[in-house]
Amino acid sequence: MPTENRFQGKVAIVTGGGSGIGAEISRQLAAEGASVVVTDIKLDGARQVVDEITGAGGTALPFEQDTTDADQSRAAVDFAVGEYGALHLAVNNAGIGAPPAKIGDYEIDAWDRVRAVDLDGVFYGLRYQLPAMVAAGGGAIVNMASVLGAVGIAENAAYVTSKHALVGLTKVAALEYTEQGVRTNAVGPGFIDTPLVRSSLSEEALAALENEHAAKRLGTDKEVAALTLFLLSDEASFISGSYHLVDGGYSAH
């Protein structure tokens, strides 16, 4: 366990915490003292991360959540407050993509599904997280956007649009709640090295994608988590309403 305890006594919710970036953020928050509610649409994934956290001496509980259901977002907040007494931190990380297609060929159901998770689901989270944090005396939120909240990419209309809109939603939340003690920021990961990415790309395609980053490699979930935890911490006390890339120079072209 790290010696730092930036989040001792704090209660956090991480959506989509059962795998990937969300799982790493959950582990690091718990390692630094937070009590973490790990939510995921796949409860088994959330349970596995919680087992890792508690096995390392941390505090966490799993919660099954479909972020496209506003009532489940409210229930997640109620669960955190009921189990741990308050809510101070949230990472709205749950997100999905869709099969690539040009706008003229884009499936309407795919548009609706991506928007429902990547934008509406974050709004539902904020709707209940923000008042709970005000009631707790303050807090901090990170919305997981993407480098594609700053730039476009062909054949990904729903994802790019949702992530651009998420950056705007983050700014509105900051304008409305920073004075009440709740900071809200967005993080924009570039392409992150995950088993899913590696399994879905040929060696040639992977090398080409790496080459599009100034760093000439993909990012790691630990690098995204490090930025996220900084923004949640008191070290970032004057940062609110902003959007921070962790993209290895992908958007610097």
PEVENLIN-V861816 format. One record per pair of residues at least 24 apart in sequence whose C-alpha atoms are under 10 Angstrom apart, sorted by the first residue. I is the first residue (numbers start at 1). J is the second residue. D is the distance in whole Angstrom. If there is no record, write none. Layout:
i=I j=J d=D
i=I j=J d=D
This chain:
i=1 j=28 d=9
i=1 j=30 d=9
i=1 j=31 d=6
i=1 j=32 d=8
i=1 j=33 d=9
i=1 j=56 d=7
i=1 j=57 d=8
i=1 j=58 d=9
i=2 j=28 d=9
i=2 j=31 d=6
i=2 j=32 d=7
i=2 j=33 d=9
i=3 j=31 d=9
i=3 j=32 d=8
i=3 j=33 d=10
i=4 j=31 d=8
i=4 j=32 d=6
i=4 j=33 d=8
i=5 j=29 d=9
i=5 j=30 d=9
i=5 j=31 d=8
i=5 j=32 d=4
i=5 j=33 d=5
i=5 j=34 d=8
i=6 j=31 d=10
i=6 j=32 d=6
i=6 j=33 d=7
i=6 j=34 d=8
i=6 j=229 d=9
i=6 j=230 d=9
i=6 j=232 d=9
i=6 j=233 d=7
i=6 j=234 d=8
i=6 j=235 d=9
i=7 j=31 d=9
i=7 j=32 d=6
i=7 j=33 d=5
i=7 j=34 d=5
i=7 j=35 d=9
i=7 j=88 d=9
i=7 j=89 d=9
i=7 j=229 d=9
i=7 j=232 d=9
i=7 j=233 d=7
i=7 j=234 d=9
i=8 j=32 d=7
i=8 j=33 d=4
i=8 j=34 d=5
i=8 j=35 d=8
i=9 j=33 d=7
i=9 j=34 d=6
i=9 j=35 d=7
i=9 j=84 d=10
i=9 j=86 d=10
i=9 j=88 d=9
i=10 j=34 d=5
i=10 j=35 d=6
i=10 j=36 d=9
i=10 j=84 d=9
i=10 j=85 d=10
i=10 j=86 d=8
i=10 j=87 d=7
i=10 j=88 d=6
i=10 j=89 d=7
i=10 j=139 d=9
i=11 j=35 d=5
i=11 j=36 d=6
i=11 j=37 d=8
i=11 j=59 d=10
i=11 j=60 d=9
i=11 j=80 d=7
i=11 j=81 d=8
i=11 j=83 d=10
i=11 j=84 d=7
i=11 j=85 d=8
i=11 j=86 d=6
i=11 j=87 d=5
i=11 j=88 d=5
i=11 j=89 d=6
i=11 j=90 d=9
i=11 j=133 d=10
i=11 j=139 d=10
i=12 j=36 d=5
i=12 j=37 d=6
i=12 j=38 d=8
i=12 j=60 d=9
i=12 j=77 d=10
i=12 j=80 d=8
i=12 j=81 d=10
i=12 j=84 d=10
i=12 j=86 d=9
i=12 j=87 d=6
i=12 j=88 d=6
i=12 j=89 d=4
i=12 j=90 d=5
i=12 j=91 d=8
i=12 j=139 d=10
i=12 j=140 d=9
i=12 j=141 d=9
i=12 j=232 d=10
i=13 j=37 d=5
i=13 j=38 d=6
i=13 j=39 d=7
i=13 j=60 d=10
i=13 j=61 d=10
i=13 j=62 d=10
i=13 j=63 d=10
i=13 j=76 d=8
i=13 j=77 d=8
i=13 j=79 d=10
i=13 j=80 d=7
i=13 j=87 d=8
i=13 j=88 d=9
i=13 j=89 d=6
i=13 j=90 d=5
i=13 j=91 d=6
i=13 j=92 d=8
i=13 j=93 d=10
i=13 j=125 d=10
i=13 j=129 d=9
i=13 j=141 d=9
i=14 j=38 d=5
i=14 j=39 d=6
i=14 j=40 d=9
i=14 j=46 d=10
i=14 j=62 d=10
i=14 j=63 d=10
i=14 j=76 d=10
i=14 j=89 d=9
i=14 j=90 d=6
i=14 j=91 d=5
i=14 j=92 d=6
i=14 j=93 d=7
i=14 j=94 d=8
i=14 j=141 d=10
i=14 j=142 d=10
i=15 j=39 d=5
i=15 j=40 d=6
i=15 j=41 d=9
i=15 j=46 d=9
i=15 j=63 d=9
i=15 j=64 d=10
i=15 j=65 d=8
i=15 j=66 d=9
i=15 j=67 d=8
i=15 j=73 d=9
i=15 j=76 d=9
i=15 j=90 d=8
i=15 j=91 d=6
i=15 j=92 d=5
i=15 j=93 d=5
i=15 j=94 d=5
i=15 j=95 d=9
i=15 j=121 d=10
i=15 j=122 d=9
i=15 j=125 d=9
i=15 j=144 d=10
i=16 j=40 d=5
i=16 j=41 d=7
i=16 j=42 d=9
i=16 j=45 d=9
i=16 j=46 d=8
i=16 j=64 d=10
i=16 j=65 d=8
i=16 j=66 d=9
i=16 j=67 d=9
i=16 j=91 d=9
i=16 j=92 d=8
i=16 j=93 d=6
i=16 j=94 d=4
i=16 j=95 d=7
i=16 j=96 d=10
i=17 j=41 d=9
i=17 j=42 d=10
i=17 j=43 d=10
i=17 j=45 d=8
i=17 j=46 d=6
i=17 j=47 d=10
i=17 j=49 d=8
i=17 j=50 d=9
i=17 j=62 d=9
i=17 j=63 d=10
i=17 j=91 d=9
i=17 j=92 d=9
i=17 j=93 d=7
i=17 j=94 d=8
i=18 j=42 d=7
i=18 j=43 d=8
i=18 j=44 d=8
i=18 j=45 d=4
i=18 j=46 d=4
i=18 j=47 d=7
i=18 j=48 d=7
i=18 j=49 d=6
i=18 j=50 d=9
i=18 j=62 d=9
i=18 j=63 d=10
i=18 j=64 d=10
i=18 j=94 d=10
i=19 j=45 d=6
i=19 j=46 d=8
i=19 j=48 d=9
i=19 j=49 d=8
i=19 j=94 d=10
i=20 j=192 d=9
i=20 j=193 d=10
i=20 j=194 d=7
i=20 j=195 d=9
i=20 j=196 d=10
i=20 j=220 d=9
i=20 j=221 d=7
i=20 j=222 d=10
i=21 j=93 d=8
i=21 j=94 d=10
i=21 j=144 d=10
i=21 j=189 d=10
i=21 j=192 d=9
i=21 j=194 d=9
i=21 j=220 d=8
i=21 j=221 d=5
i=21 j=222 d=8
i=21 j=223 d=9
i=21 j=224 d=7
i=21 j=225 d=7
i=22 j=46 d=10
i=22 j=49 d=10
i=22 j=91 d=8
i=22 j=92 d=9
i=22 j=93 d=6
i=22 j=94 d=8
i=22 j=144 d=9
i=22 j=221 d=8
i=22 j=224 d=10
i=22 j=225 d=8
i=23 j=48 d=9
i=23 j=49 d=6
i=23 j=50 d=9
i=23 j=52 d=10
i=23 j=53 d=10
i=23 j=93 d=10
i=23 j=221 d=9
i=23 j=222 d=10
i=23 j=225 d=9
i=24 j=49 d=9
i=24 j=220 d=10
i=24 j=221 d=6
i=24 j=222 d=6
i=24 j=223 d=10
i=24 j=224 d=9
i=24 j=225 d=6
i=24 j=226 d=9
i=25 j=91 d=8
i=25 j=93 d=9
i=25 j=221 d=8
i=25 j=222 d=8
i=25 j=223 d=10
i=25 j=224 d=8
i=25 j=225 d=5
i=25 j=226 d=8
i=25 j=227 d=10
i=25 j=228 d=8
i=25 j=229 d=7
i=26 j=50 d=9
i=26 j=53 d=8
i=26 j=60 d=9
i=26 j=91 d=9
i=26 j=225 d=9
i=26 j=229 d=10
i=27 j=52 d=8
i=27 j=53 d=6
i=27 j=54 d=10
i=27 j=56 d=9
i=27 j=58 d=8
i=27 j=59 d=10
i=27 j=60 d=9
i=27 j=225 d=9
i=28 j=53 d=9
i=28 j=58 d=10
i=28 j=222 d=9
i=28 j=225 d=7
i=28 j=226 d=8
i=28 j=228 d=10
i=28 j=229 d=8
i=29 j=53 d=10
i=29 j=58 d=9
i=29 j=59 d=10
i=29 j=60 d=10
i=29 j=89 d=10
i=29 j=225 d=9
i=29 j=226 d=10
i=29 j=228 d=10
i=29 j=229 d=7
i=29 j=232 d=10
i=30 j=54 d=9
i=30 j=56 d=9
i=30 j=57 d=9
i=30 j=58 d=5
i=30 j=59 d=6
i=30 j=60 d=7
i=31 j=56 d=8
i=31 j=57 d=8
i=31 j=58 d=6
i=31 j=59 d=9
i=32 j=58 d=9
i=32 j=229 d=10
i=33 j=57 d=10
i=33 j=58 d=7
i=33 j=59 d=8
i=34 j=58 d=8
i=34 j=59 d=7
i=34 j=60 d=8
i=34 j=88 d=10
i=34 j=89 d=9
i=35 j=59 d=5
i=35 j=60 d=5
i=35 j=61 d=8
i=35 j=80 d=9
i=35 j=83 d=10
i=35 j=84 d=7
i=35 j=87 d=10
i=35 j=89 d=10
i=36 j=60 d=5
i=36 j=61 d=6
i=36 j=62 d=8
i=36 j=80 d=8
i=36 j=84 d=9
i=36 j=87 d=10
i=36 j=89 d=9
i=36 j=90 d=9
i=37 j=61 d=5
i=37 j=62 d=6
i=37 j=63 d=7
i=37 j=76 d=8
i=37 j=77 d=9
i=37 j=79 d=8
i=37 j=80 d=6
i=37 j=81 d=10
i=37 j=83 d=9
i=37 j=84 d=9
i=37 j=87 d=10
i=37 j=90 d=9
i=38 j=62 d=5
i=38 j=63 d=6
i=38 j=64 d=8
i=38 j=65 d=9
i=38 j=76 d=10
i=38 j=80 d=10
i=39 j=63 d=5
i=39 j=64 d=6
i=39 j=65 d=6
i=39 j=66 d=9
i=39 j=67 d=9
i=39 j=73 d=10
i=39 j=76 d=8
i=39 j=93 d=10
i=39 j=94 d=9
i=40 j=64 d=5
i=40 j=65 d=5
i=40 j=66 d=7
i=40 j=67 d=8
i=40 j=93 d=10
i=40 j=94 d=8
i=41 j=65 d=5
i=41 j=66 d=5
i=41 j=67 d=8
i=41 j=68 d=10
i=41 j=94 d=9
i=42 j=66 d=9
i=60 j=84 d=10
i=65 j=94 d=10
i=66 j=94 d=9
i=66 j=117 d=9
i=66 j=121 d=8
i=67 j=92 d=9
i=67 j=93 d=10
i=67 j=94 d=7
i=67 j=95 d=9
i=67 j=116 d=8
i=67 j=117 d=6
i=67 j=118 d=9
i=67 j=119 d=10
i=67 j=120 d=8
i=67 j=121 d=5
i=67 j=122 d=7
i=67 j=123 d=9
i=67 j=124 d=7
i=67 j=125 d=7
i=68 j=94 d=10
i=68 j=113 d=9
i=68 j=114 d=10
i=68 j=115 d=9
i=68 j=116 d=6
i=68 j=117 d=5
i=68 j=118 d=9
i=68 j=119 d=9
i=68 j=120 d=7
i=68 j=121 d=5
i=68 j=122 d=9
i=68 j=123 d=10
i=68 j=124 d=8
i=68 j=125 d=9
i=69 j=116 d=9
i=69 j=117 d=9
i=69 j=120 d=9
i=69 j=121 d=7
i=69 j=124 d=8
i=69 j=125 d=10
i=70 j=120 d=9
i=70 j=121 d=7
i=70 j=122 d=10
i=70 j=123 d=9
i=70 j=124 d=5
i=70 j=125 d=8
i=70 j=127 d=9
i=70 j=128 d=9
i=71 j=124 d=8
i=71 j=125 d=10
i=71 j=128 d=10
i=72 j=121 d=10
i=72 j=124 d=9
i=72 j=125 d=9
i=73 j=121 d=8
i=73 j=122 d=9
i=73 j=123 d=9
i=73 j=124 d=6
i=73 j=125 d=5
i=73 j=126 d=9
i=73 j=127 d=8
i=73 j=128 d=7
i=73 j=129 d=8
i=74 j=124 d=8
i=74 j=125 d=7
i=74 j=126 d=10
i=74 j=127 d=8
i=74 j=128 d=6
i=74 j=129 d=8
i=75 j=128 d=9
i=76 j=125 d=9
i=76 j=128 d=9
i=76 j=129 d=9
i=77 j=125 d=8
i=77 j=128 d=7
i=77 j=129 d=6
i=77 j=130 d=10
i=77 j=132 d=8
i=77 j=133 d=10
i=78 j=128 d=9
i=78 j=129 d=9
i=78 j=132 d=9
i=80 j=132 d=10
i=81 j=132 d=8
i=81 j=133 d=10
i=81 j=136 d=10
i=85 j=136 d=9
i=86 j=132 d=7
i=86 j=133 d=8
i=86 j=135 d=8
i=86 j=136 d=6
i=86 j=137 d=9
i=87 j=129 d=7
i=87 j=130 d=9
i=87 j=131 d=10
i=87 j=132 d=6
i=87 j=133 d=6
i=87 j=134 d=9
i=87 j=135 d=9
i=87 j=136 d=6
i=87 j=137 d=9
i=87 j=138 d=9
i=87 j=139 d=8
i=87 j=140 d=10
i=88 j=129 d=9
i=88 j=130 d=9
i=88 j=132 d=8
i=88 j=133 d=5
i=88 j=134 d=9
i=88 j=135 d=9
i=88 j=136 d=7
i=88 j=137 d=8
i=88 j=138 d=6
i=88 j=139 d=4
i=88 j=140 d=7
i=88 j=141 d=8
i=88 j=182 d=9
i=88 j=232 d=9
i=89 j=129 d=8
i=89 j=130 d=10
i=89 j=132 d=10
i=89 j=133 d=8
i=89 j=138 d=9
i=89 j=139 d=6
i=89 j=140 d=5
i=89 j=141 d=6
i=89 j=142 d=8
i=89 j=182 d=9
i=89 j=183 d=10
i=89 j=184 d=10
i=89 j=232 d=7
i=89 j=233 d=9
i=90 j=125 d=9
i=90 j=126 d=9
i=90 j=129 d=7
i=90 j=130 d=9
i=90 j=133 d=9
i=90 j=139 d=8
i=90 j=140 d=7
i=90 j=141 d=5
i=90 j=142 d=6
i=90 j=143 d=8
i=90 j=184 d=9
i=90 j=232 d=8
i=91 j=122 d=9
i=91 j=125 d=9
i=91 j=126 d=10
i=91 j=140 d=9
i=91 j=141 d=6
i=91 j=142 d=5
i=91 j=143 d=6
i=91 j=144 d=7
i=91 j=184 d=10
i=91 j=185 d=10
i=91 j=186 d=9
i=91 j=187 d=10
i=91 j=228 d=8
i=91 j=229 d=10
i=91 j=232 d=9
i=92 j=118 d=9
i=92 j=121 d=8
i=92 j=122 d=6
i=92 j=123 d=9
i=92 j=124 d=10
i=92 j=125 d=7
i=92 j=126 d=8
i=92 j=141 d=8
i=92 j=142 d=6
i=92 j=143 d=5
i=92 j=144 d=6
i=92 j=145 d=9
i=92 j=186 d=9
i=93 j=117 d=10
i=93 j=118 d=9
i=93 j=121 d=10
i=93 j=122 d=8
i=93 j=142 d=8
i=93 j=143 d=6
i=93 j=144 d=5
i=93 j=145 d=8
i=93 j=187 d=10
i=94 j=118 d=7
i=94 j=119 d=10
i=94 j=121 d=8
i=94 j=122 d=8
i=94 j=143 d=9
i=94 j=144 d=8
i=94 j=145 d=10
i=95 j=119 d=9
i=95 j=121 d=9
i=95 j=122 d=9
i=95 j=144 d=8
i=95 j=145 d=9
i=95 j=159 d=9
i=95 j=163 d=10
i=96 j=159 d=8
i=97 j=156 d=8
i=97 j=157 d=10
i=97 j=158 d=8
i=97 j=159 d=6
i=97 j=160 d=9
i=98 j=155 d=9
i=98 j=156 d=7
i=98 j=157 d=9
i=98 j=158 d=8
i=98 j=159 d=8
i=99 j=155 d=8
i=99 j=156 d=8
i=100 j=154 d=8
i=100 j=155 d=5
i=100 j=156 d=6
i=100 j=157 d=9
i=100 j=158 d=10
i=101 j=154 d=8
i=101 j=155 d=4
i=101 j=156 d=7
i=101 j=157 d=8
i=101 j=158 d=10
i=102 j=154 d=7
i=102 j=155 d=5
i=102 j=156 d=8
i=102 j=157 d=8
i=103 j=154 d=9
i=103 j=155 d=7
i=103 j=156 d=8
i=103 j=157 d=7
i=103 j=158 d=9
i=104 j=155 d=10
i=105 j=155 d=9
i=106 j=155 d=8
i=106 j=156 d=9
i=106 j=157 d=8
i=106 j=158 d=9
i=108 j=158 d=10
i=110 j=158 d=8
i=110 j=159 d=10
i=111 j=156 d=10
i=111 j=157 d=8
i=111 j=158 d=5
i=111 j=159 d=8
i=111 j=161 d=10
i=111 j=162 d=10
i=112 j=158 d=8
i=113 j=158 d=9
i=114 j=157 d=10
i=114 j=158 d=6
i=114 j=159 d=6
i=114 j=160 d=10
i=114 j=161 d=10
i=114 j=162 d=8
i=115 j=158 d=6
i=115 j=159 d=7
i=115 j=160 d=10
i=115 j=161 d=8
i=115 j=162 d=6
i=115 j=163 d=9
i=115 j=165 d=10
i=116 j=158 d=10
i=116 j=162 d=9
i=117 j=159 d=10
i=117 j=162 d=9
i=118 j=143 d=10
i=118 j=144 d=9
i=118 j=145 d=8
i=118 j=158 d=9
i=118 j=159 d=7
i=118 j=160 d=10
i=118 j=161 d=10
i=118 j=162 d=6
i=118 j=163 d=7
i=118 j=165 d=9
i=118 j=166 d=8
i=119 j=143 d=10
i=119 j=145 d=9
i=119 j=158 d=10
i=119 j=159 d=9
i=119 j=161 d=9
i=119 j=162 d=5
i=119 j=163 d=7
i=119 j=164 d=9
i=119 j=165 d=7
i=119 j=166 d=6
i=119 j=167 d=10
i=119 j=169 d=9
i=120 j=162 d=9
i=120 j=166 d=9
i=122 j=166 d=8
i=122 j=169 d=9
i=122 j=170 d=10
i=123 j=166 d=9
i=123 j=169 d=8
i=123 j=170 d=9
i=123 j=173 d=10
i=126 j=169 d=10
i=126 j=170 d=9
i=126 j=173 d=8
i=126 j=184 d=10
i=127 j=173 d=10
i=129 j=182 d=10
i=130 j=173 d=8
i=130 j=176 d=10
i=130 j=177 d=8
i=130 j=180 d=10
i=130 j=181 d=10
i=130 j=182 d=7
i=130 j=183 d=9
i=130 j=184 d=9
i=131 j=177 d=9
i=131 j=180 d=10
i=131 j=182 d=9
i=133 j=177 d=10
i=133 j=180 d=9
i=133 j=181 d=8
i=133 j=182 d=7
i=133 j=183 d=10
i=134 j=177 d=8
i=134 j=178 d=10
i=134 j=179 d=10
i=134 j=180 d=6
i=134 j=181 d=7
i=134 j=182 d=7
i=135 j=180 d=10
i=135 j=181 d=10
i=136 j=181 d=10
i=136 j=182 d=10
i=137 j=180 d=8
i=137 j=181 d=7
i=137 j=182 d=8
i=138 j=177 d=9
i=138 j=178 d=9
i=138 j=179 d=10
i=138 j=180 d=7
i=138 j=181 d=4
i=138 j=182 d=5
i=138 j=183 d=8
i=139 j=177 d=10
i=139 j=178 d=9
i=139 j=180 d=9
i=139 j=181 d=6
i=139 j=182 d=5
i=139 j=183 d=7
i=139 j=184 d=9
i=139 j=232 d=8
i=139 j=233 d=9
i=139 j=234 d=9
i=140 j=174 d=10
i=140 j=178 d=9
i=140 j=181 d=8
i=140 j=182 d=5
i=140 j=183 d=5
i=140 j=184 d=6
i=140 j=185 d=8
i=140 j=231 d=8
i=140 j=232 d=5
i=140 j=233 d=8
i=140 j=234 d=9
i=140 j=236 d=10
i=140 j=237 d=9
i=140 j=240 d=9
i=141 j=170 d=9
i=141 j=173 d=10
i=141 j=174 d=10
i=141 j=182 d=7
i=141 j=183 d=6
i=141 j=184 d=5
i=141 j=185 d=6
i=141 j=186 d=8
i=141 j=228 d=9
i=141 j=231 d=8
i=141 j=232 d=7
i=141 j=233 d=10
i=141 j=240 d=9
i=142 j=170 d=9
i=142 j=183 d=9
i=142 j=184 d=6
i=142 j=185 d=5
i=142 j=186 d=5
i=142 j=187 d=7
i=142 j=227 d=10
i=142 j=228 d=7
i=142 j=229 d=9
i=142 j=231 d=7
i=142 j=232 d=7
i=142 j=240 d=10
i=142 j=241 d=10
i=142 j=242 d=10
i=142 j=243 d=10
i=143 j=167 d=8
i=143 j=169 d=9
i=143 j=170 d=7
i=143 j=184 d=8
i=143 j=185 d=6
i=143 j=186 d=5
i=143 j=187 d=6
i=143 j=188 d=9
i=143 j=228 d=9
i=143 j=243 d=9
i=144 j=170 d=10
i=144 j=185 d=9
i=144 j=186 d=6
i=144 j=187 d=5
i=144 j=188 d=7
i=144 j=189 d=8
i=144 j=224 d=10
i=144 j=228 d=9
i=144 j=243 d=10
i=144 j=244 d=10
i=145 j=170 d=10
i=145 j=185 d=10
i=145 j=186 d=6
i=145 j=187 d=6
i=145 j=188 d=5
i=145 j=189 d=7
i=145 j=190 d=10
i=145 j=243 d=8
i=145 j=244 d=9
i=145 j=245 d=9
i=146 j=186 d=9
i=146 j=187 d=7
i=146 j=188 d=4
i=146 j=189 d=5
i=146 j=190 d=6
i=146 j=191 d=9
i=146 j=243 d=10
i=146 j=244 d=9
i=146 j=245 d=8
i=146 j=246 d=9
i=146 j=247 d=9
i=147 j=187 d=8
i=147 j=188 d=5
i=147 j=189 d=5
i=147 j=190 d=5
i=147 j=191 d=8
i=147 j=243 d=10
i=147 j=244 d=9
i=147 j=245 d=6
i=147 j=246 d=8
i=147 j=247 d=7
i=147 j=249 d=10
i=147 j=250 d=8
i=147 j=251 d=7
i=148 j=188 d=8
i=148 j=189 d=9
i=148 j=190 d=8
i=148 j=191 d=10
i=148 j=245 d=10
i=148 j=251 d=9
i=149 j=186 d=10
i=149 j=187 d=9
i=149 j=188 d=7
i=149 j=189 d=10
i=149 j=243 d=9
i=149 j=245 d=9
i=150 j=188 d=8
i=150 j=243 d=9
i=150 j=245 d=9
i=150 j=251 d=8
i=151 j=250 d=10
i=151 j=251 d=7
i=152 j=251 d=10
i=163 j=188 d=9
i=166 j=243 d=10
i=167 j=241 d=9
i=167 j=242 d=8
i=167 j=243 d=7
i=168 j=241 d=9
i=168 j=242 d=10
i=168 j=243 d=10
i=169 j=241 d=9
i=170 j=240 d=9
i=170 j=241 d=6
i=170 j=242 d=8
i=170 j=243 d=8
i=171 j=240 d=8
i=171 j=241 d=4
i=171 j=242 d=7
i=171 j=243 d=9
i=172 j=241 d=7
i=173 j=240 d=9
i=173 j=241 d=7
i=174 j=239 d=10
i=174 j=240 d=6
i=174 j=241 d=5
i=174 j=242 d=9
i=175 j=240 d=8
i=175 j=241 d=7
i=176 j=241 d=10
i=177 j=240 d=10
i=177 j=241 d=10
i=178 j=238 d=10
i=178 j=239 d=10
i=178 j=240 d=7
i=178 j=241 d=9
i=181 j=237 d=10
i=182 j=237 d=10
i=182 j=240 d=9
i=183 j=231 d=9
i=183 j=232 d=8
i=183 j=236 d=9
i=183 j=237 d=8
i=183 j=238 d=9
i=183 j=239 d=7
i=183 j=240 d=5
i=183 j=241 d=7
i=183 j=242 d=10
i=184 j=231 d=9
i=184 j=232 d=9
i=184 j=239 d=8
i=184 j=240 d=5
i=184 j=241 d=6
i=184 j=242 d=8
i=184 j=243 d=10
i=185 j=228 d=9
i=185 j=231 d=7
i=185 j=232 d=9
i=185 j=239 d=8
i=185 j=240 d=5
i=185 j=241 d=5
i=185 j=242 d=5
i=185 j=243 d=6
i=185 j=244 d=8
i=186 j=228 d=9
i=186 j=231 d=9
i=186 j=240 d=9
i=186 j=241 d=8
i=186 j=242 d=6
i=186 j=243 d=5
i=186 j=244 d=6
i=186 j=245 d=9
i=187 j=224 d=8
i=187 j=225 d=10
i=187 j=227 d=8
i=187 j=228 d=7
i=187 j=231 d=9
i=187 j=242 d=9
i=187 j=243 d=6
i=187 j=244 d=5
i=187 j=245 d=6
i=187 j=246 d=7
i=187 j=247 d=10
i=188 j=224 d=9
i=188 j=228 d=10
i=188 j=243 d=7
i=188 j=244 d=6
i=188 j=245 d=4
i=188 j=246 d=6
i=188 j=247 d=7
i=189 j=219 d=8
i=189 j=220 d=9
i=189 j=221 d=9
i=189 j=223 d=9
i=189 j=224 d=7
i=189 j=225 d=10
i=189 j=227 d=10
i=189 j=244 d=8
i=189 j=245 d=6
i=189 j=246 d=5
i=189 j=247 d=5
i=189 j=248 d=9
i=189 j=250 d=10
i=190 j=218 d=8
i=190 j=219 d=7
i=190 j=220 d=10
i=190 j=224 d=9
i=190 j=245 d=7
i=190 j=246 d=6
i=190 j=247 d=4
i=190 j=248 d=7
i=190 j=249 d=8
i=190 j=250 d=7
i=190 j=251 d=8
i=191 j=217 d=9
i=191 j=218 d=6
i=191 j=219 d=6
i=191 j=220 d=9
i=191 j=246 d=9
i=191 j=247 d=7
i=191 j=248 d=9
i=191 j=250 d=9
i=192 j=217 d=9
i=192 j=218 d=5
i=192 j=219 d=4
i=192 j=220 d=5
i=192 j=221 d=7
i=192 j=222 d=10
i=192 j=223 d=9
i=192 j=224 d=9
i=192 j=246 d=10
i=192 j=247 d=8
i=192 j=248 d=10
i=193 j=217 d=9
i=193 j=218 d=5
i=193 j=219 d=6
i=193 j=220 d=6
i=193 j=221 d=8
i=194 j=218 d=9
i=194 j=219 d=9
i=194 j=220 d=8
i=194 j=221 d=8
i=209 j=250 d=10
i=210 j=248 d=10
i=210 j=250 d=9
i=211 j=250 d=9
i=212 j=248 d=9
i=212 j=249 d=8
i=212 j=250 d=6
i=212 j=251 d=9
i=212 j=252 d=10
i=212 j=253 d=9
i=213 j=247 d=7
i=213 j=248 d=6
i=213 j=249 d=5
i=213 j=250 d=4
i=213 j=251 d=8
i=213 j=252 d=9
i=213 j=253 d=9
i=214 j=247 d=9
i=214 j=248 d=6
i=214 j=249 d=5
i=214 j=250 d=6
i=214 j=251 d=9
i=214 j=252 d=8
i=214 j=253 d=8
i=215 j=247 d=9
i=215 j=248 d=5
i=215 j=249 d=6
i=215 j=250 d=8
i=216 j=248 d=8
i=216 j=249 d=9
i=216 j=250 d=9
i=217 j=247 d=10
i=217 j=248 d=8
i=217 j=250 d=10
i=218 j=247 d=8
i=218 j=248 d=7
i=218 j=250 d=10
i=219 j=246 d=8
i=219 j=247 d=7
i=219 j=248 d=7
i=220 j=246 d=10
i=223 j=247 d=10
